[in-house]
Amino acid sequence: MGVDGAEGARVTRGRVVMLVDNGVHGDSRVQKAARSAAEAGWEVILLGKALDGLPRSWQLGGAEIRLLAVPDPLGRRRHEFRRVWRRGPLAYPPNGVAAHRAQAMRAWRTDLRLREAELTLAARAGQRTSAWRRRALRAEALAAGATQKWVSFRYWQLTRGQRARKKLAGPVDRFYTWFWETVRGDGAWRRLEPALWDWELAFGPVVDELRPDIIHANDYKMLGVGARATLRARAAGRQVKLVWDAHEYLPGLNPALNSARWLRAQCAHEREYAPVADAVVTVSESLADLLQQEHRLRERPAVVLNAPDVGPVDASEPAPDLRASCGIGPDVPLLAYSGGIAPVRGVDVAVEALSQLPGVHLALVSLPPGKTSTPSIGKLLARAGELGVADRVHTLPYVAHHQVAAFLSAADAAISPLVHLPNHEIALSNKFFEYSHARLPIVTSDVKTMAETARSTGQGEVFKAQDVADFVRAVRAVLADPARYRAAYDRPGLLERWTWERQAEVLDGVYTRLLGQDQPRAADRATPAVPSGAR
């Protein structure tokens, strides 16, 4: 609870400190939670990570956003500072000298080419050039070529050794993981993933200084930060409640994205601190059941869906025109996809299918701010070129989260072609609800929760994930009779239930129950100021 300076105590329902491990921008769930909690009368301070290392703060509605610098020296493991003698006895040490030597070689060979060009120009101009200079230059070029091979070989040994250790899957690494799990149990994360302490050391002191009534920890990394702050506060005699907001099923993450040791350490960290949470909220009914079973929670987590904010439309800031952005008219069949592009998102199926869907265009609303492409998008466009459909694939930038539904509504149908992964099976994603509020027929892969929902409501067609022929069948079905699928949205209460306003009521109910009060009360302590230069 905060104080309003000379004006006296500001009336709030309590101080909520939210924690998130990203830069807040682009995380619509966290932004909506902060804004709506502030509108409900809570004093909200959201702490995130300054991705460029420069702290700053701003207001989001009635909520204060602060980005903190998070130094990460523990993100590098100790072996990354040492040579790997067994895999690369001649490798450069991992201290940056390899890149220095490689760049120096490029500079030397560039200089040699320039000097050779100068001799050639001099000869053409009729100037005398001594033979020994040419011989010396050739000898130096031979020396540079030999040295280049030596430098490249040592650099290759370094990178090969680093790649081999990256997944931490060798016999020594597996023994290390087994040993600490055996000795420390769930506490083994302290040895297996010490980078989690970087988050604690950056966020922990700030949370302590803010003296919150409720700590809202988003996802698994922030669970530990919030739990430790809660335990310190309770030891000091202050009552603090911890809300853990689980966005995904951690054991279901793909270990190939990091390493098996990373995933096991993160799961151990989550298991250690999950019991500290006074309440758990999550994003779907299926995940609520999994979390209750995984952590033996006393009560089932409350479900706060990733539903869009559908408040009053700001006429001064209309959404862009999707079809104009694609350069097509109103009668051209158009499929829309909104979200990131990666192999696990399955968008390649849609590109492959276009060759069997004459005249159908595909809009990919996937470009980050300031980007004209990404490596994943580049690969898709290259494949579209090979198939001869590049003129029907349109890459577009993201729009503001409150404009997404209006922007997409000009399409004929929307696609969600996720591949089968544990977290995809239990998710109702942001895009699913955005597509729904755009009143679009949805073509979704047969990942469990979204497929069941689309079938039960009648709002779309389901196809077998990664099956191009079945995707084509589903698209033809919705394009042949879109009114049939759009009619599902006329069901009373369906879209109203899928709004952030309804989800905010659930979250507010969790906060209210934890503090045992729902009436505003005067603040009794000041909000610590943001450090100078952070605004």
C-alpha positions as CSV (number, residue, x, y, z in Angstrom):
1,M,0.0,0.0,0.0
2,G,1.4,3.3,-1.1
3,V,1.5,6.9,0.2
4,D,0.6,9.9,-2.0
5,G,3.2,12.3,-0.6
6,A,1.9,15.6,0.8
7,E,-1.7,14.6,-0.1
8,G,-1.6,11.9,2.6
9,A,-2.5,8.2,2.4
10,R,-3.7,6.9,-0.9
11,V,-6.6,4.5,-0.5
12,T,-5.8,1.1,-2.0
13,R,-6.9,-2.5,-1.4
14,G,-3.3,-3.6,-0.9
15,R,0.1,-3.5,-2.7
16,V,0.6,-6.2,-5.4
17,V,4.1,-6.7,-6.8
18,M,4.1,-8.6,-10.0
19,L,7.2,-10.4,-11.3
20,V,8.0,-11.4,-14.9
21,D,11.2,-12.6,-16.5
22,N,10.9,-10.6,-19.7
23,G,10.8,-7.0,-20.9
24,V,7.0,-6.7,-20.4
25,H,6.5,-5.4,-24.0
26,G,4.9,-8.1,-26.0
27,D,3.6,-10.0,-22.9
28,S,-0.1,-9.2,-23.2
29,R,-1.2,-11.4,-20.3
30,V,1.1,-9.7,-17.8
31,Q,0.2,-6.2,-19.1
32,K,-3.5,-6.9,-18.9
33,A,-3.2,-8.4,-15.4
34,A,-1.3,-5.3,-14.1
35,R,-3.7,-2.8,-15.7
36,S,-6.9,-4.5,-14.6
37,A,-5.7,-5.1,-11.0
38,A,-4.9,-1.4,-10.8
39,E,-8.3,-0.5,-12.1
40,A,-9.8,-2.8,-9.4
41,G,-8.2,-0.7,-6.7
42,W,-4.9,-2.5,-6.1
43,E,-1.6,-0.7,-6.0
44,V,0.3,-2.5,-8.7
45,I,4.1,-2.5,-9.3
46,L,5.2,-4.8,-12.1
47,L,8.9,-5.7,-12.2
48,G,10.5,-7.0,-15.4
49,K,13.8,-7.3,-17.0
50,A,15.6,-4.4,-18.9
51,L,16.8,-6.4,-21.9
52,D,19.3,-3.7,-22.7
53,G,20.5,-3.5,-19.1
54,L,19.2,0.1,-18.7
55,P,16.6,0.4,-15.9
56,R,13.5,2.4,-16.7
57,S,9.9,2.8,-15.6
58,W,6.6,4.0,-16.9
59,Q,2.9,3.9,-16.1
60,L,0.5,1.4,-17.7
61,G,-2.9,2.7,-16.8
62,G,-2.8,2.8,-13.0
63,A,0.0,0.3,-12.7
64,E,3.7,1.2,-12.4
65,I,6.1,-0.8,-14.6
66,R,9.8,-1.1,-13.6
67,L,12.4,-2.8,-15.7
68,L,15.5,-3.9,-13.7
69,A,19.0,-4.6,-14.8
70,V,19.7,-8.3,-14.5
71,P,23.5,-9.1,-14.6
72,D,24.0,-12.7,-15.5
73,P,27.5,-13.8,-14.7
74,L,26.1,-17.1,-13.4
75,G,24.6,-17.8,-16.8
76,R,28.0,-19.1,-17.9
77,R,29.0,-22.4,-16.5
78,R,32.5,-22.9,-15.0
79,H,33.6,-25.2,-17.8
80,E,33.0,-22.4,-20.3
81,F,36.0,-20.6,-18.9
82,R,38.3,-23.5,-19.3
83,R,39.9,-25.3,-22.2
84,V,38.5,-28.7,-23.1
85,W,41.8,-30.6,-23.4
86,R,40.3,-33.9,-24.1
87,R,38.2,-32.8,-27.1
88,G,40.5,-30.0,-28.4
89,P,44.1,-30.1,-27.1
90,L,45.1,-27.5,-29.7
91,A,42.0,-25.3,-29.3
92,Y,42.2,-21.7,-28.3
93,P,41.3,-20.9,-24.7
94,P,37.7,-19.7,-24.4
95,N,38.7,-16.1,-23.6
96,G,38.0,-14.3,-26.8
97,V,41.4,-14.7,-28.3
98,A,40.0,-17.0,-31.1
99,A,37.8,-14.3,-32.5
100,H,40.7,-11.8,-32.2
101,R,43.0,-14.1,-34.2
102,A,40.4,-14.9,-36.8
103,Q,39.7,-11.2,-37.4
104,A,43.4,-10.4,-37.5
105,M,43.9,-13.0,-40.2
106,R,41.1,-11.5,-42.3
107,A,42.7,-8.1,-41.9
108,W,46.1,-9.4,-42.9
109,R,44.8,-11.2,-46.1
110,T,42.7,-8.1,-47.0
111,D,45.9,-6.0,-46.8
112,L,47.8,-8.5,-49.0
113,R,45.1,-8.3,-51.7
114,L,45.3,-4.5,-51.5
115,R,49.1,-4.4,-51.8
116,E,48.9,-6.9,-54.8
117,A,46.4,-4.6,-56.5
118,E,48.7,-1.6,-56.0
119,L,51.5,-3.5,-57.7
120,T,49.2,-4.4,-60.6
121,L,48.1,-0.8,-61.1
122,A,51.7,0.4,-61.0
123,A,52.7,-2.1,-63.7
124,R,49.8,-1.0,-65.9
125,A,50.8,2.6,-65.5
126,G,54.3,1.7,-66.8
127,Q,56.0,2.2,-63.4
128,R,58.9,-0.1,-62.6
129,T,58.3,-2.6,-59.8
130,S,61.1,-4.7,-58.4
131,A,60.8,-8.5,-58.8
132,W,61.8,-9.0,-55.2
133,R,58.7,-7.1,-54.0
134,R,56.4,-9.5,-56.0
135,R,58.3,-12.5,-54.7
136,A,58.1,-11.2,-51.1
137,L,54.4,-10.6,-51.5
138,R,53.8,-14.1,-52.8
139,A,55.9,-15.5,-49.9
140,E,53.9,-13.5,-47.4
141,A,50.6,-14.7,-49.1
142,L,51.8,-18.3,-48.7
143,A,52.6,-17.6,-45.0
144,A,49.2,-16.0,-44.5
145,G,47.4,-19.0,-46.1
146,A,49.3,-21.4,-43.8
147,T,48.6,-19.3,-40.8
148,Q,44.9,-19.1,-41.7
149,K,44.6,-22.8,-41.8
150,W,46.3,-23.1,-38.4
151,V,44.0,-20.4,-36.9
152,S,40.9,-22.0,-38.4
153,F,41.9,-25.4,-37.1
154,R,42.4,-24.2,-33.5
155,Y,39.1,-22.2,-33.8
156,W,37.3,-25.3,-35.0
157,Q,38.6,-27.3,-32.1
158,L,37.3,-24.7,-29.7
159,T,33.8,-24.5,-31.2
160,R,33.6,-28.3,-31.6
161,G,34.3,-28.7,-27.9
162,Q,31.8,-26.0,-27.0
163,R,29.1,-27.5,-29.1
164,A,29.8,-30.9,-27.5
165,R,29.3,-29.5,-24.0
166,K,26.4,-27.3,-24.8
167,K,23.8,-30.0,-24.3
168,L,25.6,-31.3,-21.2
169,A,24.9,-34.8,-22.3
170,G,28.4,-36.4,-22.1
171,P,29.2,-39.1,-19.4
172,V,30.9,-36.5,-17.1
173,D,27.9,-34.2,-17.4
174,R,25.4,-37.0,-16.8
175,F,27.3,-38.1,-13.7
176,Y,27.4,-34.5,-12.4
177,T,23.7,-34.2,-12.8
178,W,23.0,-37.6,-11.1
179,F,25.3,-36.9,-8.2
180,W,23.8,-33.5,-7.2
181,E,20.2,-34.8,-7.7
182,T,21.1,-37.7,-5.4
183,V,22.8,-35.5,-2.8
184,R,20.5,-32.5,-2.8
185,G,17.2,-33.7,-4.2
186,D,15.1,-30.7,-5.4
187,G,17.8,-28.4,-4.0
188,A,20.1,-29.7,-6.8
189,W,19.1,-26.7,-9.0
190,R,21.6,-24.6,-7.0
191,R,24.4,-26.6,-8.6
192,L,22.7,-27.6,-11.9
193,E,21.3,-24.1,-12.9
194,P,23.0,-21.4,-10.8
195,A,21.8,-18.8,-13.3
196,L,18.5,-18.8,-11.3
197,W,20.4,-16.9,-8.6
198,D,21.0,-14.0,-11.1
199,W,17.3,-13.4,-11.1
200,E,17.1,-13.5,-7.3
201,L,20.0,-11.1,-6.8
202,A,18.5,-8.6,-9.2
203,F,14.8,-8.8,-8.1
204,G,14.9,-10.0,-4.5
205,P,16.2,-6.8,-2.8
206,V,13.7,-4.7,-4.8
207,V,10.8,-6.9,-3.7
208,D,11.9,-6.7,-0.1
209,E,12.1,-2.9,-0.2
210,L,8.6,-2.6,-1.7
211,R,7.0,-4.6,1.2
212,P,4.1,-6.0,-0.8
213,D,0.9,-7.5,0.5
214,I,0.7,-9.9,-2.5
215,I,3.5,-11.1,-4.7
216,H,2.3,-12.3,-8.1
217,A,5.0,-14.4,-9.6
218,N,4.6,-15.2,-13.3
219,D,5.9,-18.6,-14.5
220,Y,8.7,-20.8,-13.1
221,K,11.7,-18.5,-12.9
222,M,9.9,-15.9,-10.9
223,L,8.2,-18.5,-8.6
224,G,11.5,-18.9,-6.8
225,V,12.1,-15.1,-6.5
226,G,8.6,-14.6,-5.1
227,A,8.8,-17.6,-2.8
228,R,12.1,-16.5,-1.2
229,A,10.8,-12.9,-0.8
230,T,7.7,-14.3,0.9
231,L,9.7,-16.5,3.3
232,R,12.0,-13.5,4.2
233,A,8.9,-11.3,4.9
234,R,7.3,-13.9,7.0
235,A,10.5,-14.4,9.0
236,A,10.5,-10.7,9.6
237,G,6.9,-10.8,11.0
238,R,5.1,-9.5,7.9
239,Q,2.2,-11.3,6.3
240,V,2.7,-11.7,2.6
241,K,0.7,-13.8,0.2
242,L,2.2,-15.5,-2.8
243,V,0.3,-16.1,-6.1
244,W,2.0,-18.3,-8.6
245,D,0.8,-17.7,-12.2
246,A,1.8,-20.8,-14.2
247,H,1.8,-20.1,-17.9
248,E,2.9,-23.5,-19.1
249,Y,3.6,-27.1,-18.0
250,L,7.3,-27.0,-17.3
251,P,8.0,-30.7,-17.6
252,G,6.4,-30.5,-21.0
253,L,9.0,-28.1,-22.4
254,N,11.2,-29.3,-25.2
255,P,14.6,-30.0,-23.6
256,A,16.2,-29.7,-27.1
257,L,15.8,-25.9,-26.7
258,N,18.3,-25.9,-23.8
259,S,19.5,-29.2,-22.3
260,A,18.1,-32.0,-20.3
261,R,20.1,-30.7,-17.2
262,W,18.5,-27.3,-17.6
263,L,15.0,-28.7,-17.7
264,R,15.6,-31.1,-14.7
265,A,17.0,-28.2,-12.7
266,Q,14.1,-25.9,-13.5
267,C,11.6,-28.6,-12.6
268,A,13.5,-29.2,-9.2
269,H,13.4,-25.4,-8.6
270,E,9.6,-25.4,-9.3
271,R,9.0,-28.4,-7.0
272,E,10.9,-26.8,-4.2
273,Y,9.0,-23.5,-4.2
274,A,5.5,-24.5,-5.4
275,P,4.4,-25.4,-1.8
276,V,5.1,-21.8,-0.7
277,A,2.4,-20.4,-3.0
278,D,-0.8,-19.4,-1.2
279,A,-2.7,-19.6,-4.5
280,V,-2.0,-20.8,-8.0
281,V,-3.6,-19.5,-11.2
282,T,-3.0,-20.9,-14.7
283,V,-4.1,-20.6,-18.3
284,S,-6.3,-23.6,-19.0
285,E,-8.4,-26.3,-17.3
286,S,-6.1,-29.1,-18.4
287,L,-3.0,-27.4,-17.0
288,A,-4.9,-26.7,-13.7
289,D,-5.4,-30.5,-13.4
290,L,-1.8,-31.3,-14.2
291,L,-0.4,-28.8,-11.8
292,Q,-2.6,-30.0,-8.9
293,Q,-1.5,-33.5,-9.6
294,E,2.2,-32.7,-10.1
295,H,2.6,-30.6,-7.0
296,R,-0.1,-32.1,-4.8
297,L,-1.8,-28.8,-4.4
298,R,-4.4,-28.5,-1.7
299,E,-6.8,-26.8,-4.1
300,R,-7.2,-26.7,-7.8
301,P,-5.6,-23.7,-9.5
302,A,-7.9,-20.9,-10.6
303,V,-8.1,-20.6,-14.4
304,V,-7.4,-17.2,-15.9
305,L,-7.6,-17.7,-19.7
306,N,-5.3,-15.8,-22.1
307,A,-8.4,-14.0,-23.4
308,P,-8.2,-10.6,-25.2
309,D,-9.1,-7.3,-23.8
310,V,-12.3,-6.2,-25.7
311,G,-13.0,-2.9,-24.0
312,P,-14.4,0.1,-25.8
313,V,-12.8,0.7,-29.2
314,D,-10.7,3.9,-29.4
315,A,-12.0,5.6,-32.5
316,S,-8.9,7.8,-32.6
317,E,-6.7,4.7,-33.2
318,P,-8.4,2.4,-35.7
319,A,-6.9,-1.0,-36.5
320,P,-5.0,-1.2,-39.8
321,D,-6.8,-2.8,-42.8
322,L,-5.6,-6.4,-43.2
323,R,-6.5,-6.7,-46.8
324,A,-5.0,-3.3,-47.8
325,S,-1.8,-4.4,-46.0
326,C,-1.8,-7.5,-48.2
327,G,-2.6,-5.5,-51.3
328,I,-5.7,-7.7,-52.1
329,G,-9.4,-7.0,-52.6
330,P,-12.4,-8.0,-50.6
331,D,-13.2,-11.1,-52.7
332,V,-9.8,-12.8,-52.5
333,P,-9.8,-15.8,-50.2
334,L,-7.5,-15.0,-47.2
335,L,-6.2,-17.2,-44.4
336,A,-4.7,-15.4,-41.4
337,Y,-2.1,-16.5,-38.9
338,S,-1.0,-14.4,-35.9
339,G,1.9,-15.2,-33.7
340,G,5.6,-16.3,-33.8
341,I,7.1,-18.4,-36.5
342,A,9.0,-21.5,-35.5
343,P,9.0,-25.2,-36.6
344,V,6.9,-26.2,-33.7
345,R,4.2,-23.7,-34.7
346,G,3.6,-25.7,-37.9
347,V,3.0,-22.8,-40.3
348,D,5.0,-24.6,-43.0
349,V,2.0,-26.8,-43.5
350,A,0.0,-23.8,-44.6
351,V,2.7,-22.7,-47.1
352,E,3.0,-26.2,-48.5
353,A,-0.8,-26.3,-48.9
354,L,-1.1,-23.1,-51.0
355,S,0.0,-25.0,-54.1
356,Q,-3.2,-27.1,-53.7
357,L,-5.4,-24.1,-52.9
358,P,-5.5,-21.9,-56.0
359,G,-6.1,-18.3,-55.4
360,V,-6.0,-18.5,-51.6
361,H,-3.7,-16.0,-49.9
362,L,-2.0,-16.3,-46.5
363,A,-1.3,-13.4,-44.1
364,L,1.4,-14.0,-41.5
365,V,1.0,-11.4,-38.8
366,S,4.4,-12.3,-37.3
367,L,7.0,-9.5,-37.7
368,P,8.5,-8.1,-34.5
369,P,8.7,-4.2,-34.3
370,G,11.3,-2.8,-36.6
371,K,11.9,-6.1,-38.4
372,T,11.4,-6.9,-42.1
373,S,12.0,-10.6,-41.6
374,T,13.4,-13.2,-39.3
375,P,15.4,-16.4,-40.0
376,S,12.2,-18.6,-39.6
377,I,10.1,-16.3,-41.8
378,G,12.9,-16.2,-44.4
379,K,12.9,-20.0,-44.7
380,L,9.1,-20.0,-45.1
381,L,9.3,-17.4,-47.9
382,A,12.1,-19.3,-49.6
383,R,10.0,-22.4,-49.6
384,A,7.0,-20.4,-50.9
385,G,9.2,-19.2,-53.8
386,E,10.2,-22.8,-54.6
387,L,6.5,-23.7,-54.7
388,G,5.6,-20.7,-56.9
389,V,3.2,-19.2,-54.3
390,A,5.4,-16.4,-52.9
391,D,3.0,-13.8,-54.3
392,R,0.3,-15.2,-52.1
393,V,2.2,-15.1,-48.8
394,H,2.2,-11.8,-47.0
395,T,4.3,-11.1,-43.9
396,L,2.9,-8.3,-41.7
397,P,4.0,-6.6,-38.5
398,Y,2.2,-7.2,-35.2
399,V,-0.4,-4.7,-34.2
400,A,-1.3,-3.5,-30.7
401,H,-2.9,-6.2,-28.6
402,H,-6.3,-4.4,-28.4
403,Q,-6.4,-4.1,-32.2
404,V,-5.7,-7.8,-33.1
405,A,-9.3,-9.0,-33.3
406,A,-10.4,-6.1,-35.4
407,F,-7.3,-6.4,-37.7
408,L,-7.8,-10.1,-38.3
409,S,-11.6,-9.9,-38.8
410,A,-11.1,-9.0,-42.5
411,A,-9.8,-12.6,-43.2
412,D,-12.0,-15.5,-44.3
413,A,-10.5,-17.9,-41.8
414,A,-7.7,-18.2,-39.3
415,I,-5.2,-21.1,-38.8
416,S,-3.6,-22.6,-35.7
417,P,-1.4,-25.4,-37.1
418,L,0.6,-26.3,-33.9
419,V,2.5,-29.6,-33.8
420,H,2.1,-32.1,-31.1
421,L,4.0,-31.1,-27.9
422,P,2.9,-31.5,-24.3
423,N,2.3,-27.8,-23.8
424,H,0.4,-27.5,-27.1
425,E,-2.0,-30.3,-26.0
426,I,-3.2,-28.4,-22.9
427,A,-3.2,-24.9,-24.2
428,L,-5.9,-22.5,-25.3
429,S,-3.6,-19.9,-26.8
430,N,-3.9,-16.1,-27.1
431,K,-4.4,-16.5,-30.8
432,F,-7.4,-18.9,-30.4
433,F,-9.3,-16.3,-28.4
434,E,-8.2,-13.5,-30.8
435,Y,-9.5,-15.5,-33.7
436,S,-12.7,-16.1,-31.9
437,H,-13.3,-12.4,-31.2
438,A,-12.6,-11.7,-34.8
439,R,-15.5,-14.2,-35.5
440,L,-13.3,-16.2,-37.9
441,P,-13.7,-19.9,-38.7
442,I,-10.7,-21.6,-37.2
443,V,-8.6,-24.3,-38.9
444,T,-6.7,-26.0,-36.0
445,S,-4.5,-29.0,-35.8
446,D,-5.6,-31.9,-33.6
447,V,-3.8,-30.7,-30.5
448,K,-6.1,-31.9,-27.7
449,T,-7.6,-28.8,-26.0
450,M,-8.0,-26.6,-29.0
451,A,-9.3,-29.4,-31.1
452,E,-11.9,-30.4,-28.5
453,T,-13.0,-26.8,-28.1
454,A,-13.4,-26.2,-31.8
455,R,-15.4,-29.3,-32.2
456,S,-17.6,-28.7,-29.2
457,T,-18.4,-25.1,-30.3
458,G,-18.6,-25.7,-34.0
459,Q,-16.4,-22.7,-34.7
460,G,-13.9,-24.5,-36.9
461,E,-12.4,-27.6,-38.6
462,V,-9.7,-29.9,-37.1
463,F,-6.9,-31.4,-39.2
464,K,-4.2,-33.9,-38.4
465,A,-1.1,-32.0,-37.4
466,Q,1.6,-31.7,-40.1
467,D,-0.6,-33.4,-42.6
468,V,-0.8,-31.1,-45.7
469,A,-3.6,-33.0,-47.4
470,D,-5.8,-32.9,-44.3
471,F,-5.1,-29.2,-43.9
472,V,-6.2,-28.6,-47.4
473,R,-9.4,-30.5,-46.7
474,A,-10.2,-28.4,-43.6
475,V,-9.5,-25.1,-45.4
476,R,-11.7,-26.0,-48.3
477,A,-14.5,-26.9,-45.8
478,V,-14.5,-23.6,-44.0
479,L,-14.1,-21.5,-47.2
480,A,-17.0,-23.4,-48.7
481,D,-19.4,-22.4,-45.9
482,P,-17.9,-19.8,-43.6
483,A,-21.3,-18.7,-42.3
484,R,-21.8,-22.1,-40.7
485,Y,-18.7,-21.7,-38.5
486,R,-19.3,-18.0,-37.7
487,A,-22.7,-18.8,-36.4
488,A,-21.0,-20.5,-33.4
489,Y,-20.1,-17.1,-32.1
490,D,-23.8,-16.2,-31.8
491,R,-24.1,-18.7,-28.9
492,P,-25.2,-16.6,-25.8
493,G,-22.3,-16.0,-23.4
494,L,-19.6,-17.7,-25.5
495,L,-17.5,-14.7,-26.4
496,E,-18.4,-12.8,-23.2
497,R,-16.8,-15.7,-21.3
498,W,-13.7,-15.4,-23.4
499,T,-12.8,-11.8,-22.5
500,W,-10.1,-10.5,-20.2
501,E,-12.7,-8.5,-18.3
502,R,-14.2,-11.9,-17.1
503,Q,-10.7,-13.3,-16.4
504,A,-9.8,-10.1,-14.4
505,E,-12.8,-10.9,-12.1
506,V,-11.3,-14.3,-11.4
507,L,-7.8,-12.9,-10.6
508,D,-9.4,-10.2,-8.4
509,G,-11.3,-12.8,-6.5
510,V,-8.0,-14.7,-5.8
511,Y,-6.4,-11.5,-4.4
512,T,-9.5,-10.7,-2.4
513,R,-9.7,-14.1,-0.8
514,L,-6.0,-14.2,0.1
515,L,-6.2,-10.9,2.0
516,G,-9.6,-11.6,3.5
517,Q,-11.0,-8.2,2.6
518,D,-12.4,-6.5,-0.4
519,Q,-12.8,-2.9,0.8
520,P,-10.2,-0.2,0.0
521,R,-7.9,0.8,2.8
522,A,-5.5,3.6,3.4
523,A,-1.8,3.0,2.6
524,D,0.5,2.9,5.6
525,R,3.9,3.0,3.9
526,A,5.7,4.8,1.1
527,T,6.5,3.4,-2.2
528,P,10.3,3.4,-2.6
529,A,11.4,5.7,-5.3
530,V,12.8,4.5,-8.6
531,P,16.5,5.0,-8.6
532,S,17.6,8.2,-10.3
533,G,17.9,7.9,-14.1
534,A,15.6,4.9,-14.3
535,R,12.6,6.7,-15.6
